[in-house]
């Protein structure tokens, strides 16, 4: 197995200065911890070359900071490049592109008297050339959940590479996570990104989704710096397992369609089962028959994606999407942690009486037979 360690050229405003990003959400729409979780200070999460040879300065929406950036200084290897800059605001991200500057080493940014010099990081998409890549952002999910999730995708979707953005886990280090993944024989390539960019704020009780900048930056970063030469990328959470009812893998499905995006609904697998110290996906397999399917997730064929495409959490904009009725991604309530409230321990299981019309997911149960749970537990021991 080959591992890749990458560096990020992050730029954050000085917290002692008065200049900061102003929240877009009205006070009356903010949840109690909005101001605590909002990202006031990240200007750029990374500065890197895109596959096309442009310098990309990726970050949250500039919002009120846009004028300050436009009026500031941007130099590449000592040369003023303000005339080469294009600032594009997208959905909860901002991409500032410096065009037609190749083989450069550093960029200098000055905004309201604050100066920053950063290395221009290389594009690493060749690392995942022609690979089937499993992609996620996560924090403090138990190792056994991650190992099971990877093994399941190996068996059912022929993945042979893993890209994980670790968002400040405290239960283990990036190197410990890499060491566990190294014991999974079918994985050829692995990169665990030490991603310290603030996740941001969720929609809150009024479901105003305008400030969860971190996960949208991770998706754009993965696509532009890491995945553009991959054959297939399955993007999902550790508690999600997509499964075709006839056992067809997602990479094989892409060979039969023209669209660059494959989308599918999710089914909630309720948190009812036998509780145990080492809880795995296969410990729960019941769903409420009368409940509708949940919002979509997707996989992509990066080489087919147009430049204007943007990866969001549940869909991809700017390109055609093929919806597949035969795939349902199982979403496991038993594996959730209460991360929205800053709690990262697994939640207790519930009683069957708390649900209605429970039914076994027989296709899911059958799919578990390919996974060696004892091997998963052995690898996962820290």
C-alpha positions as CSV (number, residue, x, y, z in Angstrom):
1,X,0.0,0.0,0.0
2,X,1.2,3.5,-0.9
3,X,0.4,6.4,1.5
4,X,0.4,10.1,0.6
5,X,0.9,12.9,3.1
6,X,0.0,16.3,1.9
7,X,0.5,19.8,3.3
8,X,-2.0,22.6,3.3
9,X,-1.3,26.3,2.8
10,X,-4.0,27.7,5.0
11,X,-4.4,31.4,5.5
12,X,-6.3,32.7,8.6
13,X,-6.9,36.3,9.6
14,X,-5.4,37.5,12.9
15,X,-7.9,37.0,15.7
16,X,-6.4,40.0,17.5
17,X,-7.4,42.3,14.6
18,X,-10.8,43.8,13.9
19,X,-11.2,42.3,10.4
20,X,-13.3,39.2,10.3
21,X,-16.0,37.5,8.2
22,X,-19.5,38.7,9.1
23,X,-22.1,35.9,9.5
24,X,-24.7,35.7,6.8
25,X,-27.4,34.4,9.0
26,X,-29.9,36.7,10.7
27,X,-29.8,36.7,14.5
28,X,-33.3,35.3,14.8
29,X,-32.4,32.3,12.6
30,X,-29.3,31.4,14.6
31,X,-29.1,28.4,17.0
32,X,-27.7,28.8,20.4
33,X,-24.1,27.9,19.4
34,X,-24.0,29.6,16.0
35,X,-21.5,32.3,16.9
36,X,-19.3,29.7,18.7
37,X,-19.1,27.5,15.6
38,X,-19.0,30.1,12.8
39,X,-15.8,30.4,10.8
40,X,-14.8,34.1,11.2
41,X,-11.2,33.8,10.3
42,X,-10.3,31.3,7.5
43,X,-9.4,33.2,4.4
44,X,-8.2,30.3,2.4
45,X,-8.1,26.6,3.5
46,X,-5.5,25.7,0.9
47,X,-3.5,27.2,-2.0
48,X,-2.6,24.7,-4.8
49,X,-2.3,24.0,-8.5
50,X,-5.3,22.7,-10.2
51,X,-4.9,20.0,-12.9
52,X,-5.3,22.7,-15.6
53,X,-2.3,24.6,-14.2
54,X,-4.1,27.4,-12.5
55,X,-3.3,28.5,-8.9
56,X,-6.4,27.9,-6.8
57,X,-7.0,29.7,-3.5
58,X,-9.9,27.8,-2.0
59,X,-11.8,29.0,1.0
60,X,-15.1,29.9,2.6
61,X,-17.3,32.6,0.9
62,X,-15.5,35.9,1.3
63,X,-18.7,37.8,1.9
64,X,-17.7,41.1,3.4
65,X,-14.0,40.3,2.9
66,X,-14.3,40.2,-0.9
67,X,-13.6,44.0,-1.2
68,X,-10.7,43.8,1.1
69,X,-9.1,41.0,-1.0
70,X,-9.8,42.9,-4.2
71,X,-8.1,46.0,-2.8
72,X,-5.2,44.1,-1.3
73,X,-2.0,42.7,-2.7
74,X,-1.4,39.3,-4.4
75,X,2.1,38.5,-5.6
76,X,3.4,35.2,-7.0
77,X,7.2,34.7,-6.6
78,X,7.5,38.5,-6.1
79,X,5.4,39.6,-9.1
80,X,2.1,41.4,-8.8
81,X,-0.6,39.2,-10.3
82,X,-3.7,41.2,-9.4
83,X,-4.7,41.4,-13.1
84,X,-4.6,37.6,-13.4
85,X,-7.1,37.0,-10.5
86,X,-10.6,35.8,-10.9
87,X,-12.8,35.5,-7.7
88,X,-15.8,33.2,-8.1
89,X,-18.4,32.8,-5.3
90,X,-20.1,29.4,-5.3
91,X,-22.4,27.6,-2.9
92,X,-20.8,28.0,0.5
93,X,-17.3,28.3,-0.9
94,X,-15.2,30.8,-2.8
95,X,-12.6,29.9,-5.5
96,X,-10.0,32.6,-6.2
97,X,-8.0,31.6,-9.3
98,X,-4.7,33.0,-10.6
99,X,-4.5,32.1,-14.2
100,X,-1.6,31.5,-16.6
101,X,1.1,31.3,-13.9
102,X,3.0,28.0,-14.0
103,X,5.9,26.5,-12.1
104,X,5.8,29.0,-9.3
105,X,6.6,28.4,-5.6
106,X,5.0,30.9,-3.3
107,X,2.2,33.5,-3.1
108,X,2.1,36.6,-0.9
109,X,-1.3,38.0,0.1
110,X,-1.8,41.3,1.9
111,X,-5.2,42.3,3.2
112,X,-5.7,45.4,5.5
113,X,-2.1,45.4,6.6
114,X,-2.0,41.6,7.3
115,X,0.6,39.9,5.1
116,X,0.8,36.1,4.5
117,X,3.4,34.2,2.5
118,X,2.5,30.6,1.6
119,X,3.8,27.8,-0.6
120,X,1.8,26.8,-3.6
121,X,1.0,23.2,-3.0
122,X,1.3,20.7,-5.9
123,X,-1.7,19.0,-7.5
124,X,-1.9,15.4,-6.4
125,X,-4.5,13.9,-8.7
126,X,-2.0,11.5,-10.2
127,X,-1.8,9.7,-6.9
128,X,-5.4,8.3,-7.5
129,X,-4.9,7.8,-11.3
130,X,-7.6,5.3,-12.5
131,X,-8.4,4.3,-8.9
132,X,-11.8,3.6,-7.4
133,X,-11.7,5.9,-4.4
134,X,-13.8,5.9,-1.2
135,X,-14.0,9.5,0.1
136,X,-15.3,11.1,3.4
137,X,-14.7,13.8,6.0
138,X,-14.9,12.5,9.5
139,X,-14.1,13.1,13.1
140,X,-13.6,10.6,15.9
141,X,-15.6,7.8,14.4
142,X,-14.5,4.6,16.1
143,X,-11.7,2.8,14.1
144,X,-13.8,-0.4,13.8
145,X,-16.6,1.6,12.0
146,X,-14.1,3.0,9.6
147,X,-12.5,-0.4,8.9
148,X,-15.8,-2.1,8.4
149,X,-16.9,0.7,6.1
150,X,-13.8,0.3,4.0
151,X,-14.1,-3.5,3.8
152,X,-17.7,-3.3,2.8
153,X,-16.9,-1.0,-0.1
154,X,-14.1,-3.3,-1.1
155,X,-16.4,-6.3,-1.3
156,X,-19.4,-4.6,-2.9
157,X,-17.9,-1.8,-4.9
158,X,-14.3,-2.8,-5.8
159,X,-12.8,0.2,-4.2
160,X,-9.0,0.1,-4.1
161,X,-8.1,3.6,-2.7
162,X,-9.2,5.7,0.3
163,X,-9.2,9.5,0.8
164,X,-10.2,10.6,4.3
165,X,-10.3,14.2,5.6
166,X,-9.8,13.9,9.3
167,X,-11.4,16.9,10.9
168,X,-9.5,17.2,14.2
169,X,-10.1,13.7,15.7
170,X,-9.0,13.5,19.4
171,X,-9.5,9.7,19.8
172,X,-6.5,8.8,17.6
173,X,-3.9,10.5,15.4
174,X,-3.8,10.7,11.6
175,X,-0.8,8.3,11.7
176,X,-2.7,5.8,13.9
177,X,-5.6,5.9,11.5
178,X,-3.2,5.3,8.6
179,X,-1.6,2.4,10.4
180,X,-4.9,0.6,10.7
181,X,-5.9,1.2,7.1
182,X,-2.5,-0.2,6.1
183,X,-3.6,-3.6,7.3
184,X,-6.4,-3.8,4.8
185,X,-4.8,-5.7,1.9
186,X,-7.1,-4.7,-1.0
187,X,-6.3,-0.9,-0.6
188,X,-3.5,0.2,-3.0
189,X,-3.5,3.9,-2.2
190,X,-4.5,5.9,0.9
191,X,-4.3,9.6,1.9
192,X,-5.6,10.8,5.3
193,X,-5.6,14.6,5.1
194,X,-5.1,16.4,8.4
195,X,-8.0,18.8,7.8
196,X,-8.2,21.4,10.6
197,X,-10.6,23.7,8.8
198,X,-13.7,24.5,11.0
199,X,-16.7,22.4,10.0
200,X,-19.0,25.4,10.4
201,X,-22.6,25.6,11.5
202,X,-25.5,23.4,10.5
203,X,-29.0,24.6,9.5
204,X,-30.3,24.8,13.1
205,X,-34.0,24.5,14.0
206,X,-35.0,26.8,11.1
207,X,-33.0,24.8,8.6
208,X,-31.1,27.7,7.2
209,X,-28.1,26.1,5.5
210,X,-25.7,29.0,4.8
211,X,-22.7,28.5,7.1
212,X,-21.5,24.9,6.9
213,X,-18.5,26.1,4.9
214,X,-16.0,23.3,6.0
215,X,-17.6,20.3,4.4
216,X,-18.2,22.2,1.1
217,X,-14.5,23.2,1.1
218,X,-13.4,19.6,1.7
219,X,-15.5,18.4,-1.3
220,X,-14.1,21.1,-3.6
221,X,-10.6,20.4,-2.4
222,X,-10.9,16.7,-2.9
223,X,-12.2,17.2,-6.4
224,X,-9.7,19.8,-7.6
225,X,-6.5,18.8,-5.9
226,X,-6.9,15.0,-5.4
227,X,-9.4,13.2,-7.5
228,X,-9.5,14.6,-11.1
229,X,-7.8,11.6,-12.5
230,X,-9.6,8.9,-10.5
231,X,-11.8,6.4,-12.3
232,X,-14.6,6.6,-9.7
233,X,-15.1,8.3,-6.3
234,X,-17.8,7.2,-3.9
235,X,-18.6,10.0,-1.5
236,X,-20.4,9.3,1.7
237,X,-20.3,9.1,5.5
238,X,-18.9,6.3,7.7
239,X,-22.5,5.4,8.7
240,X,-23.6,4.9,5.1
241,X,-23.4,1.7,2.9
242,X,-24.7,1.9,-0.6
243,X,-25.9,-1.4,-2.0
244,X,-27.4,-2.4,-5.4
245,X,-30.2,-4.9,-5.1
246,X,-28.6,-7.2,-7.6
247,X,-25.1,-6.8,-6.3
248,X,-23.8,-4.6,-9.1
249,X,-20.8,-2.4,-8.1
250,X,-20.9,1.4,-8.6
251,X,-17.7,1.4,-10.8
252,X,-19.3,-1.2,-13.1
253,X,-22.5,0.9,-13.3
254,X,-20.4,3.9,-14.5
255,X,-19.3,1.8,-17.4
256,X,-22.9,1.6,-18.6
257,X,-23.9,5.3,-18.3
258,X,-22.7,8.6,-19.9
259,X,-23.5,10.8,-16.9
260,X,-20.6,11.8,-14.6
261,X,-22.8,11.5,-11.4
262,X,-24.6,8.5,-10.1
263,X,-27.2,9.4,-7.4
264,X,-29.3,7.2,-5.1
265,X,-31.6,7.5,-2.1
266,X,-30.9,6.3,1.4
267,X,-32.8,4.1,3.8
268,X,-32.6,4.7,7.6
269,X,-31.6,1.5,9.4
270,X,-33.0,2.1,12.9
271,X,-30.8,1.9,16.0
272,X,-32.4,-1.3,17.3
273,X,-30.2,-4.3,18.0
274,X,-28.0,-6.1,20.6
275,X,-25.8,-3.5,22.2
276,X,-22.2,-4.5,22.6
277,X,-18.8,-2.9,23.3
278,X,-17.6,-3.1,19.7
279,X,-20.6,-2.0,17.7
280,X,-20.5,-2.6,13.9
281,X,-22.8,-1.8,11.0
282,X,-23.9,-5.5,10.9
283,X,-25.4,-5.4,14.4
284,X,-28.5,-3.5,13.1
285,X,-30.6,-4.3,10.0
286,X,-34.2,-3.2,10.7
287,X,-36.0,-0.4,9.0
288,X,-39.5,1.2,9.2
289,X,-41.4,-0.1,6.2
290,X,-43.8,2.8,6.1
291,X,-41.2,5.5,6.2
292,X,-40.0,7.2,3.0
293,X,-36.5,7.0,1.8
294,X,-34.1,9.8,2.9
295,X,-32.2,12.4,0.8
296,X,-29.8,11.3,-1.9
297,X,-26.0,10.7,-1.9
298,X,-23.8,10.1,-4.9
299,X,-20.7,8.8,-6.6
300,X,-18.8,10.6,-9.4
301,X,-16.7,9.7,-12.4
302,X,-14.2,12.7,-12.0
303,X,-12.8,12.5,-15.6
304,X,-16.3,13.1,-17.0
305,X,-17.2,16.1,-14.8
306,X,-17.3,19.5,-16.4
307,X,-15.3,22.3,-14.9
308,X,-18.4,24.1,-13.7
309,X,-19.6,21.2,-11.6
310,X,-19.7,21.6,-7.8
311,X,-20.0,18.8,-5.3
312,X,-22.5,19.5,-2.6
313,X,-23.4,17.2,0.3
314,X,-26.4,15.5,-1.3
315,X,-26.1,16.4,-5.0
316,X,-23.7,17.7,-7.7
317,X,-24.7,20.9,-9.5
318,X,-23.6,22.0,-13.0
319,X,-23.8,18.6,-14.7
320,X,-26.0,15.7,-15.7
321,X,-26.9,13.1,-13.0
322,X,-28.1,9.5,-13.5
323,X,-30.5,8.4,-10.7
324,X,-30.4,4.7,-9.9
325,X,-33.5,3.2,-8.3
326,X,-31.7,-0.1,-7.8
327,X,-29.2,1.4,-5.3
328,X,-30.2,2.3,-1.8
329,X,-27.6,3.5,0.6
330,X,-28.3,2.2,4.1
331,X,-27.9,4.9,6.8
332,X,-27.2,3.5,10.2
333,X,-28.7,5.2,13.2
334,X,-26.7,2.9,15.5
335,X,-23.5,4.4,14.3
336,X,-24.3,8.1,14.8
337,X,-22.5,10.3,17.2
338,X,-24.0,13.6,18.4
339,X,-21.4,15.7,16.6
340,X,-23.8,18.6,16.1
341,X,-23.7,19.2,19.8
342,X,-20.0,18.5,20.2
343,X,-20.4,14.9,21.5
344,X,-18.4,12.2,19.8
345,X,-19.3,9.0,21.8
346,X,-21.8,6.5,20.3
347,X,-25.4,6.9,21.4
348,X,-27.3,4.2,23.2
349,X,-29.6,1.9,21.2
350,X,-33.3,2.3,21.3
351,X,-36.2,-0.2,22.0
352,X,-38.2,-1.7,19.1
353,X,-41.3,-0.2,20.7
354,X,-40.1,3.2,19.8
355,X,-40.6,2.4,16.1
356,X,-43.5,1.2,13.9
357,X,-43.7,-1.4,11.2
358,X,-40.2,-2.7,11.6
359,X,-38.9,-5.1,8.9
360,X,-35.7,-6.9,8.3
361,X,-33.6,-5.6,5.4
362,X,-32.9,-9.1,3.9
363,X,-30.7,-7.8,1.1
364,X,-28.5,-5.9,3.6
365,X,-28.3,-9.0,5.9
366,X,-27.1,-11.1,3.0
367,X,-24.5,-8.5,2.0
368,X,-23.0,-8.7,5.5
369,X,-22.0,-12.3,4.9
370,X,-19.0,-11.1,2.8
371,X,-17.5,-9.1,5.7
372,X,-15.2,-10.8,8.3
373,X,-16.2,-9.1,11.5
374,X,-13.5,-10.7,13.6
375,X,-10.9,-9.4,11.2
376,X,-12.4,-5.9,11.4
377,X,-12.2,-6.1,15.3
378,X,-8.6,-7.4,15.2
379,X,-7.4,-4.6,12.9
380,X,-9.3,-2.0,14.9
381,X,-7.6,-2.5,18.2
382,X,-5.5,0.5,19.2
